[in-house]
Amino acid sequence: MPLAVAALSHAPSFGNVDPGGETFAEINAAIDEVRAFVAAFAPDLVVVFGPDHFNGQLYSLMTPWAIGAAAEGVGDYGTTSGPLPVDAGAARRFHAAVLADGIDIGRSERMTVDHGVVQPLDFVFGRGFTQPIVPVFVNAIGLPLSPMKRVRLMGEAFGRAARAMDRRILFVASGGISHSPPIPRWDGAPDTVQERLVAYGPTPEERHQREQLIVRGIQAIADGKAPSDPLNEEWDSLVLGVLRSGDLTAADAWENGWFMAEGGSAAHEMRSWIAAYAALSTAGPYRLAVDHYWAVEKWGSGFAIQAAVTA
């Protein structure tokens, strides 16, 4: 059965901080393109690869990746909250197949996901979506991280498992390109921060206050009142070029420290894109039907939107 990819950056600033000029209108027009692409592809099932921002996946048990057979969204930044329409049977079949293919992957029967998984689904299917999904957590910020080659092999295992199913499957990839938000790290952190990285369960009011603090920080960058690490458009172009090429083995040589030094503290969110395109590559050559990129200085982030299907 055919496979396809929809790959979209996510950002807390989306809809909260004006990126200036026509950028926001252009991004929304590109989302409309992906929405039309997905509607034409008419997937039976959506497998979404996405990171977490220490909202659901914590150091109480930090894994390189995990499949959710049941999941709920925390609803951060206005994304869909509560129980999500997970196809539990498909999730468990993927879990068994990917394990049998030599990839050690966990499974959660009670996964919690944040905007890293949900925002692109809201973009494509609308808030409160009912499209059956299988969420796959791809660790991007909980150091240490696996070698990049393992990400490609994990994605290929999902692609082979998908091709064995009698379903039209769309892989959604979620993550920013070059961007460097403040991210807490375990090593050297005070006890209070380490405790938050192990057990974070804020009240709705506490979560809202934290989100507003982050949005205000981004707005300060947009207003020129706070510094931000510069984007790396050259690095963005390199990474997107490899994804366009169809040869994901080029990513094997990307050393984790180099990836972060060039792309920023959250650059490893692109692991979700690598996994999705690796899955698609198992069905043969593919072509991009949607391909857009913006260096959004006022968001402090590279932002890209793509869609691809087997040729």
C-alpha positions, 0 to 999 in steps of 0.5 A: 500500500502507498506511503506518504509524509507530511512534515511540519515544524511546530512552534509555541510562537505560532498564532501568539507572536507575529513573525512580521511581513507576510510570513504568517500568511505564507505559513498558513497557505503552506499548511493549506497545501499540506492539508489538500495533499493529505486529503487527496492521499486519503490515509487510513492511518497516521503515524506521527513522529514527534518530540516532547518538551519534558511534559510527558516523557521525563527522566523517570523513564527516558527512552530513545523512542516509544510507541503510544497505544493510548495517548492524551494531549496536555493541551499546551499552546492551545493544542488538542487536549485529552484522549487522542484517537489512537488506533491501539491495535495498529500501535501494538502491531507496529511495536511488535514488527519494529522490535522483530526488525531489530529496533529496541523500542518501548510501548506506552499504554498511557502516553502523554504528548504535548504540542510536539506531537499534536500541533502538526495534527491540529494543522492538518486535521483541525483541533479535536481531530478524529483521524486514527493515529499512532504517536511515536515519541522521538527523544530530541532533548533528553540527553544523551541521545542515540547515534543518528544512524539508529534514527534512520534504521528505526524509521526504516523499520516503521516503513517496512512494518507499514508496507506489510499492512493493508492500509494507506499510511501517512507519516507525520514528522514534527519538529523545528529546524535551527532553533535554540530555546533554553532547555534544562539539562540534567547534568549539573542542574540543581536538585529542584530542576532535576526533580522537575525533569523526573516528575512534572505535573503542573496544575492547568494554571501553572502550565498556563503561566509557564506558557505565557512566560515562554511566549513573552520571552519570544515576543521580547525577541521579536520586539528586539528587547531580548537576544536570541541565538542566530539561525543557521540557514546554511545548516537548515539547507543542508538538512533539508537537502538530504531529506529531499534527496531520498538518501537518508544514509547521509545522516548517519555521519551527523555526530550529535554534538555537531548537530546541536552546535550547528542547529541549536539546543533543540535541533535534534527535533529533526530526528522526527523528520529523518525517521519519517523520510526513512520510513517513506524511502523503504517504498522506493524513490519519492517526490516532494509535493510541498516544499517551503522554508522560512528563516523566522528571525522573530521566532528565533527558529527555522520553520519548514513545511513539506509533503512527499509521496512515493514517485 
